[in-house]
Amino acid sequence: MTFEGGFKPFNRIGLSSSPSPFAKMSFESTCTFLQEATVYGDFDELRNPSARIVMGQPVQSGTGAFDVLADLAVPASA
Protein backbone atom coordinates (compact mmCIF):
# COMPACT_ATOMS: atom_id res chain seq x y z
CA MET A 1 0.00 0.00 0.00
CA THR A 2 1.32 3.45 -0.83
CA PHE A 3 0.45 6.94 0.36
CA GLU A 4 -1.58 7.25 -2.83
CA GLY A 5 -3.86 4.44 -1.65
CA GLY A 6 -2.90 1.74 -4.13
CA PHE A 7 -0.28 -0.91 -4.75
CA LYS A 8 2.91 -0.32 -6.73
CA PRO A 9 5.44 -2.87 -7.88
CA PHE A 10 8.95 -2.58 -6.45
CA ASN A 11 10.69 -2.42 -9.83
CA ARG A 12 11.58 0.18 -12.46
CA ILE A 13 7.93 0.63 -13.43
CA GLY A 14 6.82 1.28 -9.85
CA LEU A 15 9.77 3.59 -9.19
CA SER A 16 9.21 5.63 -12.35
CA SER A 17 6.80 7.81 -10.37
CA SER A 18 9.39 8.45 -7.63
CA PRO A 19 10.48 12.09 -7.37
CA SER A 20 14.08 11.04 -6.67
CA PRO A 21 16.16 10.59 -9.85
CA PHE A 22 18.91 8.73 -7.97
CA ALA A 23 16.41 6.31 -6.43
CA LYS A 24 15.18 5.58 -9.95
CA MET A 25 18.76 5.07 -11.14
CA SER A 26 19.41 2.45 -8.47
CA PHE A 27 17.34 0.02 -10.55
CA GLU A 28 17.73 -1.41 -14.06
CA SER A 29 17.25 1.60 -16.36
CA THR A 30 20.05 3.86 -15.10
CA CYS A 31 20.77 5.60 -18.41
CA THR A 32 17.10 6.18 -19.19
CA PHE A 33 16.39 7.75 -15.80
CA LEU A 34 19.62 9.80 -15.96
CA GLN A 35 18.67 11.12 -19.39
CA GLU A 36 15.15 12.03 -18.24
CA ALA A 37 16.49 13.79 -15.13
CA THR A 38 18.93 15.79 -17.25
CA VAL A 39 16.39 16.77 -19.91
CA TYR A 40 13.68 17.78 -17.43
CA GLY A 41 16.00 19.43 -14.87
CA ASP A 42 15.13 17.08 -12.00
CA PHE A 43 17.08 17.40 -8.77
CA ASP A 44 17.51 15.19 -5.75
CA GLU A 45 17.76 16.22 -2.11
CA LEU A 46 19.22 12.79 -1.19
CA ARG A 47 16.60 12.06 1.46
CA ASN A 48 16.05 8.38 0.72
CA PRO A 49 18.52 5.54 1.29
CA SER A 50 18.73 4.47 -2.37
CA ALA A 51 19.72 7.94 -3.54
CA ARG A 52 22.34 8.30 -0.81
CA ILE A 53 23.86 4.89 -1.62
CA VAL A 54 24.06 5.74 -5.34
CA MET A 55 25.97 8.92 -4.42
CA GLY A 56 28.26 7.10 -1.97
CA GLN A 57 26.95 8.92 1.09
CA PRO A 58 26.02 7.26 4.39
CA VAL A 59 22.35 6.52 4.90
CA GLN A 60 20.88 8.71 7.63
CA SER A 61 19.13 5.92 9.51
CA GLY A 62 20.27 3.14 11.79
CA THR A 63 23.96 3.54 12.57
CA GLY A 64 24.25 6.38 10.03
CA ALA A 65 21.71 8.52 11.91
CA PHE A 66 24.14 9.88 14.49
CA ASP A 67 27.81 10.46 15.25
CA VAL A 68 29.59 9.04 18.26
CA LEU A 69 32.19 11.38 19.69
CA ALA A 70 34.70 10.30 22.31
CA ASP A 71 37.13 12.47 24.25
CA LEU A 72 40.53 10.94 23.50
CA ALA A 73 42.52 13.25 25.76
CA VAL A 74 44.51 11.43 28.40
CA PRO A 75 43.56 12.69 31.87
CA ALA A 76 46.44 14.20 33.84
CA SER A 77 47.61 12.11 36.81
CA ALA A 78 46.71 13.60 40.18
PyMOL Python script that loads the backbone (N, CA, C, O; Angstrom):
from pymol import cmd

cmd.read_pdbstr("""\
ATOM      1  N   MET A   1       0.849  -1.172   0.000  1.00  0.00           N
ATOM      2  CA  MET A   1       0.000   0.000   0.000  1.00  0.00           C
ATOM      3  C   MET A   1       0.897   1.238   0.000  1.00  0.00           C
ATOM      4  O   MET A   1       1.906   1.270   0.705  1.00  0.00           O
ATOM      5  N   THR A   2       0.550   2.222  -0.760  1.00  0.00           N
ATOM      6  CA  THR A   2       1.322   3.450  -0.831  1.00  0.00           C
ATOM      7  C   THR A   2       0.519   4.610  -0.268  1.00  0.00           C
ATOM      8  O   THR A   2      -0.662   4.465   0.050  1.00  0.00           O
ATOM      9  N   PHE A   3       1.165   5.760  -0.146  1.00  0.00           N
ATOM     10  CA  PHE A   3       0.446   6.936   0.356  1.00  0.00           C
ATOM     11  C   PHE A   3      -0.628   7.393  -0.611  1.00  0.00           C
ATOM     12  O   PHE A   3      -1.509   8.172  -0.246  1.00  0.00           O
ATOM     13  N   GLU A   4      -0.558   6.912  -1.844  1.00  0.00           N
ATOM     14  CA  GLU A   4      -1.578   7.250  -2.829  1.00  0.00           C
ATOM     15  C   GLU A   4      -2.799   6.339  -2.714  1.00  0.00           C
ATOM     16  O   GLU A   4      -3.805   6.570  -3.385  1.00  0.00           O
ATOM     17  N   GLY A   5      -2.722   5.315  -1.877  1.00  0.00           N
ATOM     18  CA  GLY A   5      -3.857   4.443  -1.646  1.00  0.00           C
ATOM     19  C   GLY A   5      -3.914   3.201  -2.504  1.00  0.00           C
ATOM     20  O   GLY A   5      -4.910   2.478  -2.457  1.00  0.00           O
ATOM     21  N   GLY A   6      -2.900   2.928  -3.275  1.00  0.00           N
ATOM     22  CA  GLY A   6      -2.897   1.743  -4.126  1.00  0.00           C
ATOM     23  C   GLY A   6      -1.609   0.952  -3.971  1.00  0.00           C
ATOM     24  O   GLY A   6      -0.759   1.286  -3.145  1.00  0.00           O
ATOM     25  N   PHE A   7      -1.474  -0.085  -4.762  1.00  0.00           N
ATOM     26  CA  PHE A   7      -0.277  -0.913  -4.745  1.00  0.00           C
ATOM     27  C   PHE A   7       0.630  -0.520  -5.903  1.00  0.00           C
ATOM     28  O   PHE A   7       0.156  -0.170  -6.984  1.00  0.00           O
ATOM     29  N   LYS A   8       1.937  -0.579  -5.669  1.00  0.00           N
ATOM     30  CA  LYS A   8       2.907  -0.317  -6.726  1.00  0.00           C
ATOM     31  C   LYS A   8       3.950  -1.421  -6.693  1.00  0.00           C
ATOM     32  O   LYS A   8       4.356  -1.864  -5.619  1.00  0.00           O
ATOM     33  N   PRO A   9       4.381  -1.862  -7.857  1.00  0.00           N
ATOM     34  CA  PRO A   9       5.441  -2.873  -7.875  1.00  0.00           C
ATOM     35  C   PRO A   9       6.772  -2.253  -7.466  1.00  0.00           C
ATOM     36  O   PRO A   9       7.015  -1.070  -7.707  1.00  0.00           O
ATOM     37  N   PHE A  10       7.629  -3.058  -6.846  1.00  0.00           N
ATOM     38  CA  PHE A  10       8.947  -2.581  -6.446  1.00  0.00           C
ATOM     39  C   PHE A  10       9.932  -2.929  -7.556  1.00  0.00           C
ATOM     40  O   PHE A  10      10.786  -3.801  -7.395  1.00  0.00           O
ATOM     41  N   ASN A  11       9.800  -2.243  -8.670  1.00  0.00           N
ATOM     42  CA  ASN A  11      10.685  -2.422  -9.825  1.00  0.00           C
ATOM     43  C   ASN A  11      10.766  -1.093 -10.567  1.00  0.00           C
ATOM     44  O   ASN A  11      10.271  -0.078 -10.077  1.00  0.00           O
ATOM     45  N   ARG A  12      11.389  -1.093 -11.751  1.00  0.00           N
ATOM     46  CA  ARG A  12      11.579   0.180 -12.464  1.00  0.00           C
ATOM     47  C   ARG A  12      10.261   0.840 -12.839  1.00  0.00           C
ATOM     48  O   ARG A  12      10.192   2.066 -12.917  1.00  0.00           O
ATOM     49  N   ILE A  13       9.229   0.065 -13.071  1.00  0.00           N
ATOM     50  CA  ILE A  13       7.927   0.635 -13.428  1.00  0.00           C
ATOM     51  C   ILE A  13       7.299   1.322 -12.215  1.00  0.00           C
ATOM     52  O   ILE A  13       6.758   2.422 -12.331  1.00  0.00           O
ATOM     53  N   GLY A  14       7.372   0.681 -11.070  1.00  0.00           N
ATOM     54  CA  GLY A  14       6.824   1.280  -9.855  1.00  0.00           C
ATOM     55  C   GLY A  14       7.607   2.498  -9.406  1.00  0.00           C
ATOM     56  O   GLY A  14       7.033   3.455  -8.886  1.00  0.00           O
ATOM     57  N   LEU A  15       8.935   2.466  -9.608  1.00  0.00           N
ATOM     58  CA  LEU A  15       9.765   3.589  -9.194  1.00  0.00           C
ATOM     59  C   LEU A  15       9.765   4.743 -10.185  1.00  0.00           C
ATOM     60  O   LEU A  15      10.282   5.815  -9.871  1.00  0.00           O
ATOM     61  N   SER A  16       9.206   4.556 -11.362  1.00  0.00           N
ATOM     62  CA  SER A  16       9.212   5.634 -12.351  1.00  0.00           C
ATOM     63  C   SER A  16       8.441   6.855 -11.867  1.00  0.00           C
ATOM     64  O   SER A  16       8.660   7.960 -12.364  1.00  0.00           O
ATOM     65  N   SER A  17       7.542   6.671 -10.907  1.00  0.00           N
ATOM     66  CA  SER A  17       6.795   7.810 -10.368  1.00  0.00           C
ATOM     67  C   SER A  17       7.487   8.436  -9.158  1.00  0.00           C
ATOM     68  O   SER A  17       6.974   9.399  -8.589  1.00  0.00           O
ATOM     69  N   SER A  18       8.642   7.906  -8.759  1.00  0.00           N
ATOM     70  CA  SER A  18       9.388   8.454  -7.626  1.00  0.00           C
ATOM     71  C   SER A  18       9.951   9.820  -7.990  1.00  0.00           C
ATOM     72  O   SER A  18      10.422  10.011  -9.111  1.00  0.00           O
ATOM     73  N   PRO A  19       9.913  10.780  -7.060  1.00  0.00           N
ATOM     74  CA  PRO A  19      10.476  12.091  -7.365  1.00  0.00           C
ATOM     75  C   PRO A  19      12.007  12.117  -7.331  1.00  0.00           C
ATOM     76  O   PRO A  19      12.616  13.087  -7.781  1.00  0.00           O
ATOM     77  N   SER A  20      12.627  11.070  -6.808  1.00  0.00           N
ATOM     78  CA  SER A  20      14.082  11.040  -6.668  1.00  0.00           C
ATOM     79  C   SER A  20      14.747  10.390  -7.881  1.00  0.00           C
ATOM     80  O   SER A  20      14.591   9.188  -8.094  1.00  0.00           O
ATOM     81  N   PRO A  21      15.492  11.172  -8.685  1.00  0.00           N
ATOM     82  CA  PRO A  21      16.157  10.588  -9.846  1.00  0.00           C
ATOM     83  C   PRO A  21      17.188   9.525  -9.471  1.00  0.00           C
ATOM     84  O   PRO A  21      17.334   8.534 -10.186  1.00  0.00           O
ATOM     85  N   PHE A  22      17.901   9.712  -8.367  1.00  0.00           N
ATOM     86  CA  PHE A  22      18.914   8.730  -7.969  1.00  0.00           C
ATOM     87  C   PHE A  22      18.287   7.442  -7.456  1.00  0.00           C
ATOM     88  O   PHE A  22      18.865   6.367  -7.620  1.00  0.00           O
ATOM     89  N   ALA A  23      17.111   7.533  -6.836  1.00  0.00           N
ATOM     90  CA  ALA A  23      16.408   6.312  -6.430  1.00  0.00           C
ATOM     91  C   ALA A  23      15.986   5.532  -7.666  1.00  0.00           C
ATOM     92  O   ALA A  23      16.053   4.303  -7.684  1.00  0.00           O
ATOM     93  N   LYS A  24      15.551   6.246  -8.699  1.00  0.00           N
ATOM     94  CA  LYS A  24      15.184   5.583  -9.952  1.00  0.00           C
ATOM     95  C   LYS A  24      16.405   4.915 -10.573  1.00  0.00           C
ATOM     96  O   LYS A  24      16.312   3.801 -11.090  1.00  0.00           O
ATOM     97  N   MET A  25      17.544   5.591 -10.524  1.00  0.00           N
ATOM     98  CA  MET A  25      18.764   5.070 -11.142  1.00  0.00           C
ATOM     99  C   MET A  25      19.330   3.857 -10.423  1.00  0.00           C
ATOM    100  O   MET A  25      20.167   3.146 -10.980  1.00  0.00           O
ATOM    101  N   SER A  26      18.888   3.608  -9.196  1.00  0.00           N
ATOM    102  CA  SER A  26      19.410   2.450  -8.474  1.00  0.00           C
ATOM    103  C   SER A  26      18.831   1.141  -9.000  1.00  0.00           C
ATOM    104  O   SER A  26      19.240   0.067  -8.561  1.00  0.00           O
ATOM    105  N   PHE A  27      17.887   1.216  -9.934  1.00  0.00           N
ATOM    106  CA  PHE A  27      17.337   0.024 -10.548  1.00  0.00           C
ATOM    107  C   PHE A  27      17.858  -0.135 -11.972  1.00  0.00           C
ATOM    108  O   PHE A  27      18.863   0.477 -12.330  1.00  0.00           O
ATOM    109  N   GLU A  28      17.200  -0.936 -12.778  1.00  0.00           N
ATOM    110  CA  GLU A  28      17.729  -1.409 -14.055  1.00  0.00           C
ATOM    111  C   GLU A  28      18.018  -0.327 -15.098  1.00  0.00           C
ATOM    112  O   GLU A  28      19.040  -0.410 -15.780  1.00  0.00           O
ATOM    113  N   SER A  29      17.183   0.653 -15.243  1.00  0.00           N
ATOM    114  CA  SER A  29      17.253   1.601 -16.363  1.00  0.00           C
ATOM    115  C   SER A  29      18.020   2.864 -15.996  1.00  0.00           C
ATOM    116  O   SER A  29      17.482   3.966 -16.100  1.00  0.00           O
ATOM    117  N   THR A  30      19.264   2.718 -15.572  1.00  0.00           N
ATOM    118  CA  THR A  30      20.048   3.860 -15.103  1.00  0.00           C
ATOM    119  C   THR A  30      20.170   4.950 -16.155  1.00  0.00           C
ATOM    120  O   THR A  30      19.904   6.117 -15.869  1.00  0.00           O
ATOM    121  N   CYS A  31      20.565   4.588 -17.359  1.00  0.00           N
ATOM    122  CA  CYS A  31      20.774   5.599 -18.412  1.00  0.00           C
ATOM    123  C   CYS A  31      19.482   6.308 -18.792  1.00  0.00           C
ATOM    124  O   CYS A  31      19.483   7.515 -19.036  1.00  0.00           O
ATOM    125  N   THR A  32      18.388   5.572 -18.842  1.00  0.00           N
ATOM    126  CA  THR A  32      17.097   6.177 -19.192  1.00  0.00           C
ATOM    127  C   THR A  32      16.689   7.207 -18.143  1.00  0.00           C
ATOM    128  O   THR A  32      16.300   8.324 -18.483  1.00  0.00           O
ATOM    129  N   PHE A  33      16.778   6.827 -16.863  1.00  0.00           N
ATOM    130  CA  PHE A  33      16.392   7.748 -15.797  1.00  0.00           C
ATOM    131  C   PHE A  33      17.348   8.931 -15.716  1.00  0.00           C
ATOM    132  O   PHE A  33      16.912  10.045 -15.425  1.00  0.00           O
ATOM    133  N   LEU A  34      18.644   8.720 -15.964  1.00  0.00           N
ATOM    134  CA  LEU A  34      19.616   9.805 -15.962  1.00  0.00           C
ATOM    135  C   LEU A  34      19.317  10.789 -17.090  1.00  0.00           C
ATOM    136  O   LEU A  34      19.381  12.003 -16.900  1.00  0.00           O
ATOM    137  N   GLN A  35      18.996  10.263 -18.247  1.00  0.00           N
ATOM    138  CA  GLN A  35      18.668  11.119 -19.390  1.00  0.00           C
ATOM    139  C   GLN A  35      17.412  11.939 -19.102  1.00  0.00           C
ATOM    140  O   GLN A  35      17.386  13.139 -19.374  1.00  0.00           O
ATOM    141  N   GLU A  36      16.380  11.312 -18.561  1.00  0.00           N
ATOM    142  CA  GLU A  36      15.148  12.031 -18.242  1.00  0.00           C
ATOM    143  C   GLU A  36      15.396  13.119 -17.201  1.00  0.00           C
ATOM    144  O   GLU A  36      14.869  14.225 -17.318  1.00  0.00           O
ATOM    145  N   ALA A  37      16.197  12.806 -16.182  1.00  0.00           N
ATOM    146  CA  ALA A  37      16.494  13.789 -15.134  1.00  0.00           C
ATOM    147  C   ALA A  37      17.252  14.981 -15.708  1.00  0.00           C
ATOM    148  O   ALA A  37      17.019  16.123 -15.311  1.00  0.00           O
ATOM    149  N   THR A  38      18.150  14.712 -16.635  1.00  0.00           N
ATOM    150  CA  THR A  38      18.928  15.787 -17.255  1.00  0.00           C
ATOM    151  C   THR A  38      18.054  16.659 -18.155  1.00  0.00           C
ATOM    152  O   THR A  38      18.127  17.886 -18.101  1.00  0.00           O
ATOM    153  N   VAL A  39      17.242  16.027 -18.967  1.00  0.00           N
ATOM    154  CA  VAL A  39      16.387  16.767 -19.909  1.00  0.00           C
ATOM    155  C   VAL A  39      15.362  17.621 -19.180  1.00  0.00           C
ATOM    156  O   VAL A  39      15.122  18.764 -19.567  1.00  0.00           O
ATOM    157  N   TYR A  40      14.750  17.078 -18.122  1.00  0.00           N
ATOM    158  CA  TYR A  40      13.678  17.779 -17.427  1.00  0.00           C
ATOM    159  C   TYR A  40      14.149  18.589 -16.220  1.00  0.00           C
ATOM    160  O   TYR A  40      13.330  19.193 -15.528  1.00  0.00           O
ATOM    161  N   GLY A  41      15.462  18.609 -15.960  1.00  0.00           N
ATOM    162  CA  GLY A  41      16.003  19.426 -14.869  1.00  0.00           C
ATOM    163  C   GLY A  41      15.623  18.938 -13.487  1.00  0.00           C
ATOM    164  O   GLY A  41      15.476  19.744 -12.568  1.00  0.00           O
ATOM    165  N   ASP A  42      15.461  17.629 -13.322  1.00  0.00           N
ATOM    166  CA  ASP A  42      15.135  17.083 -12.000  1.00  0.00           C
ATOM    167  C   ASP A  42      16.313  17.265 -11.054  1.00  0.00           C
ATOM    168  O   ASP A  42      17.462  17.340 -11.490  1.00  0.00           O
ATOM    169  N   PHE A  43      16.029  17.335  -9.779  1.00  0.00           N
ATOM    170  CA  PHE A  43      17.077  17.401  -8.766  1.00  0.00           C
ATOM    171  C   PHE A  43      16.725  16.453  -7.641  1.00  0.00           C
ATOM    172  O   PHE A  43      15.584  16.009  -7.519  1.00  0.00           O
ATOM    173  N   ASP A  44      17.706  16.149  -6.827  1.00  0.00           N
ATOM    174  CA  ASP A  44      17.506  15.188  -5.754  1.00  0.00           C
ATOM    175  C   ASP A  44      18.084  15.747  -4.468  1.00  0.00           C
ATOM    176  O   ASP A  44      19.231  16.194  -4.446  1.00  0.00           O
ATOM    177  N   GLU A  45      17.307  15.728  -3.403  1.00  0.00           N
ATOM    178  CA  GLU A  45      17.762  16.223  -2.106  1.00  0.00           C
ATOM    179  C   GLU A  45      18.428  15.124  -1.274  1.00  0.00           C
ATOM    180  O   GLU A  45      18.810  15.358  -0.128  1.00  0.00           O
ATOM    181  N   LEU A  46      18.567  13.934  -1.847  1.00  0.00           N
ATOM    182  CA  LEU A  46      19.218  12.791  -1.189  1.00  0.00           C
ATOM    183  C   LEU A  46      18.598  12.482   0.174  1.00  0.00           C
ATOM    184  O   LEU A  46      19.305  12.355   1.174  1.00  0.00           O
ATOM    185  N   ARG A  47      17.289  12.365   0.201  1.00  0.00           N
ATOM    186  CA  ARG A  47      16.595  12.062   1.458  1.00  0.00           C
ATOM    187  C   ARG A  47      16.281  10.586   1.625  1.00  0.00           C
ATOM    188  O   ARG A  47      15.964  10.154   2.733  1.00  0.00           O
ATOM    189  N   ASN A  48      16.360   9.799   0.559  1.00  0.00           N
ATOM    190  CA  ASN A  48      16.047   8.380   0.720  1.00  0.00           C
ATOM    191  C   ASN A  48      17.327   7.537   0.640  1.00  0.00           C
ATOM    192  O   ASN A  48      18.309   7.956   0.028  1.00  0.00           O
ATOM    193  N   PRO A  49      17.315   6.370   1.248  1.00  0.00           N
ATOM    194  CA  PRO A  49      18.523   5.537   1.292  1.00  0.00           C
ATOM    195  C   PRO A  49      19.083   5.177  -0.076  1.00  0.00           C
ATOM    196  O   PRO A  49      20.300   5.199  -0.257  1.00  0.00           O
ATOM    197  N   SER A  50      18.234   4.848  -1.044  1.00  0.00           N
ATOM    198  CA  SER A  50      18.727   4.466  -2.373  1.00  0.00           C
ATOM    199  C   SER A  50      19.526   5.590  -3.017  1.00  0.00           C
ATOM    200  O   SER A  50      20.592   5.348  -3.582  1.00  0.00           O
ATOM    201  N   ALA A  51      19.025   6.802  -2.938  1.00  0.00           N
ATOM    202  CA  ALA A  51      19.715   7.943  -3.540  1.00  0.00           C
ATOM    203  C   ALA A  51      21.054   8.188  -2.855  1.00  0.00           C
ATOM    204  O   ALA A  51      22.044   8.486  -3.524  1.00  0.00           O
ATOM    205  N   ARG A  52      21.096   8.067  -1.543  1.00  0.00           N
ATOM    206  CA  ARG A  52      22.343   8.298  -0.805  1.00  0.00           C
ATOM    207  C   ARG A  52      23.376   7.217  -1.122  1.00  0.00           C
ATOM    208  O   ARG A  52      24.567   7.513  -1.216  1.00  0.00           O
ATOM    209  N   ILE A  53      22.938   5.981  -1.286  1.00  0.00           N
ATOM    210  CA  ILE A  53      23.864   4.890  -1.615  1.00  0.00           C
ATOM    211  C   ILE A  53      24.427   5.093  -3.016  1.00  0.00           C
ATOM    212  O   ILE A  53      25.623   4.893  -3.228  1.00  0.00           O
ATOM    213  N   VAL A  54      23.590   5.489  -3.979  1.00  0.00           N
ATOM    214  CA  VAL A  54      24.058   5.739  -5.340  1.00  0.00           C
ATOM    215  C   VAL A  54      25.139   6.816  -5.338  1.00  0.00           C
ATOM    216  O   VAL A  54      26.091   6.734  -6.114  1.00  0.00           O
ATOM    217  N   MET A  55      25.006   7.822  -4.476  1.00  0.00           N
ATOM    218  CA  MET A  55      25.968   8.918  -4.420  1.00  0.00           C
ATOM    219  C   MET A  55      27.143   8.633  -3.486  1.00  0.00           C
ATOM    220  O   MET A  55      28.032   9.472  -3.340  1.00  0.00           O
ATOM    221  N   GLY A  56      27.155   7.458  -2.851  1.00  0.00           N
ATOM    222  CA  GLY A  56      28.264   7.098  -1.973  1.00  0.00           C
ATOM    223  C   GLY A  56      28.242   7.814  -0.637  1.00  0.00           C
ATOM    224  O   GLY A  56      29.288   7.970  -0.008  1.00  0.00           O
ATOM    225  N   GLN A  57      27.075   8.252  -0.190  1.00  0.00           N
ATOM    226  CA  GLN A  57      26.945   8.924   1.094  1.00  0.00           C
ATOM    227  C   GLN A  57      26.300   7.987   2.100  1.00  0.00           C
ATOM    228  O   GLN A  57      25.496   7.135   1.719  1.00  0.00           O
ATOM    229  N   PRO A  58      26.638   8.130   3.388  1.00  0.00           N
ATOM    230  CA  PRO A  58      26.022   7.261   4.394  1.00  0.00           C
ATOM    231  C   PRO A  58      24.519   7.506   4.498  1.00  0.00           C
ATOM    232  O   PRO A  58      24.044   8.635   4.373  1.00  0.00           O
ATOM    233  N   VAL A  59      23.799   6.441   4.726  1.00  0.00           N
ATOM    234  CA  VAL A  59      22.348   6.521   4.903  1.00  0.00           C
ATOM    235  C   VAL A  59      22.074   7.102   6.282  1.00  0.00           C
ATOM    236  O   VAL A  59      22.692   6.692   7.265  1.00  0.00           O
ATOM    237  N   GLN A  60      21.157   8.051   6.360  1.00  0.00           N
ATOM    238  CA  GLN A  60      20.877   8.710   7.630  1.00  0.00           C
ATOM    239  C   GLN A  60      19.778   7.986   8.404  1.00  0.00           C
ATOM    240  O   GLN A  60      18.753   8.573   8.752  1.00  0.00           O
ATOM    241  N   SER A  61      20.007   6.718   8.661  1.00  0.00           N
ATOM    242  CA  SER A  61      19.125   5.923   9.512  1.00  0.00           C
ATOM    243  C   SER A  61      19.976   4.815  10.110  1.00  0.00           C
ATOM    244  O   SER A  61      21.076   4.545   9.627  1.00  0.00           O
ATOM    245  N   GLY A  62      19.483   4.185  11.137  1.00  0.00           N
ATOM    246  CA  GLY A  62      20.274   3.142  11.789  1.00  0.00           C
ATOM    247  C   GLY A  62      21.566   3.719  12.336  1.00  0.00           C
ATOM    248  O   GLY A  62      21.550   4.750  13.008  1.00  0.00           O
ATOM    249  N   THR A  63      22.681   3.068  12.057  1.00  0.00           N
ATOM    250  CA  THR A  63      23.962   3.545  12.570  1.00  0.00           C
ATOM    251  C   THR A  63      24.457   4.802  11.861  1.00  0.00           C
ATOM    252  O   THR A  63      25.378   5.455  12.350  1.00  0.00           O
ATOM    253  N   GLY A  64      23.871   5.155  10.727  1.00  0.00           N
ATOM    254  CA  GLY A  64      24.248   6.377  10.033  1.00  0.00           C
ATOM    255  C   GLY A  64      23.464   7.592  10.494  1.00  0.00           C
ATOM    256  O   GLY A  64      23.660   8.683   9.960  1.00  0.00           O
ATOM    257  N   ALA A  65      22.577   7.431  11.477  1.00  0.00           N
ATOM    258  CA  ALA A  65      21.709   8.518  11.914  1.00  0.00           C
ATOM    259  C   ALA A  65      22.369   9.442  12.926  1.00  0.00           C
ATOM    260  O   ALA A  65      21.833  10.509  13.224  1.00  0.00           O
ATOM    261  N   PHE A  66      23.511   9.055  13.455  1.00  0.00           N
ATOM    262  CA  PHE A  66      24.140   9.881  14.486  1.00  0.00           C
ATOM    263  C   PHE A  66      25.648   9.669  14.460  1.00  0.00           C
ATOM    264  O   PHE A  66      26.144   8.709  13.870  1.00  0.00           O
ATOM    265  N   ASP A  67      26.362  10.569  15.102  1.00  0.00           N
ATOM    266  CA  ASP A  67      27.809  10.455  15.247  1.00  0.00           C
ATOM    267  C   ASP A  67      28.124  10.142  16.700  1.00  0.00           C
ATOM    268  O   ASP A  67      27.457  10.632  17.611  1.00  0.00           O
ATOM    269  N   VAL A  68      29.133   9.331  16.904  1.00  0.00           N
ATOM    270  CA  VAL A  68      29.594   9.045  18.263  1.00  0.00           C
ATOM    271  C   VAL A  68      30.927   9.757  18.436  1.00  0.00           C
ATOM    272  O   VAL A  68      31.881   9.504  17.701  1.00  0.00           O
ATOM    273  N   LEU A  69      30.980  10.640  19.406  1.00  0.00           N
ATOM    274  CA  LEU A  69      32.190  11.384  19.687  1.00  0.00           C
ATOM    275  C   LEU A  69      32.754  10.945  21.021  1.00  0.00           C
ATOM    276  O   LEU A  69      32.019  10.815  22.000  1.00  0.00           O
ATOM    277  N   ALA A  70      34.049  10.718  21.065  1.00  0.00           N
ATOM    278  CA  ALA A  70      34.698  10.304  22.310  1.00  0.00           C
ATOM    279  C   ALA A  70      35.862  11.236  22.576  1.00  0.00           C
ATOM    280  O   ALA A  70      36.611  11.591  21.666  1.00  0.00           O
ATOM    281  N   ASP A  71      36.008  11.630  23.840  1.00  0.00           N
ATOM    282  CA  ASP A  71      37.129  12.471  24.249  1.00  0.00           C
ATOM    283  C   ASP A  71      38.355  11.573  24.374  1.00  0.00           C
ATOM    284  O   ASP A  71      38.393  10.696  25.237  1.00  0.00           O
ATOM    285  N   LEU A  72      39.351  11.780  23.526  1.00  0.00           N
ATOM    286  CA  LEU A  72      40.535  10.936  23.496  1.00  0.00           C
ATOM    287  C   LEU A  72      41.693  11.527  24.281  1.00  0.00           C
ATOM    288  O   LEU A  72      42.798  10.984  24.271  1.00  0.00           O
ATOM    289  N   ALA A  73      41.444  12.630  24.956  1.00  0.00           N
ATOM    290  CA  ALA A  73      42.516  13.251  25.759  1.00  0.00           C
ATOM    291  C   ALA A  73      42.807  12.370  26.963  1.00  0.00           C
ATOM    292  O   ALA A  73      41.899  11.848  27.609  1.00  0.00           O
ATOM    293  N   VAL A  74      44.093  12.218  27.249  1.00  0.00           N
ATOM    294  CA  VAL A  74      44.513  11.426  28.404  1.00  0.00           C
ATOM    295  C   VAL A  74      44.422  12.310  29.637  1.00  0.00           C
ATOM    296  O   VAL A  74      45.010  13.392  29.658  1.00  0.00           O
ATOM    297  N   PRO A  75      43.689  11.873  30.680  1.00  0.00           N
ATOM    298  CA  PRO A  75      43.562  12.690  31.866  1.00  0.00           C
ATOM    299  C   PRO A  75      44.921  12.810  32.586  1.00  0.00           C
ATOM    300  O   PRO A  75      45.691  11.851  32.646  1.00  0.00           O
ATOM    301  N   ALA A  76      45.188  13.968  33.111  1.00  0.00           N
ATOM    302  CA  ALA A  76      46.436  14.201  33.843  1.00  0.00           C
ATOM    303  C   ALA A  76      46.397  13.447  35.169  1.00  0.00           C
ATOM    304  O   ALA A  76      45.367  13.408  35.842  1.00  0.00           O
ATOM    305  N   SER A  77      47.523  12.852  35.535  1.00  0.00           N
ATOM    306  CA  SER A  77      47.609  12.111  36.815  1.00  0.00           C
ATOM    307  C   SER A  77      47.573  13.081  37.964  1.00  0.00           C
ATOM    308  O   SER A  77      48.194  14.143  37.917  1.00  0.00           O
ATOM    309  N   ALA A  78      46.841  12.713  39.005  1.00  0.00           N
ATOM    310  CA  ALA A  78      46.714  13.599  40.176  1.00  0.00           C
ATOM    311  C   ALA A  78      47.838  13.409  41.142  1.00  0.00           C
ATOM    312  O   ALA A  78      47.882  14.075  42.176  1.00  0.00           O
TER     313      ALA A  78
END
""", "prot")
cmd.dss("prot")
cmd.show_as("cartoon", "prot")
cmd.util.cbc("prot")
cmd.orient("prot")
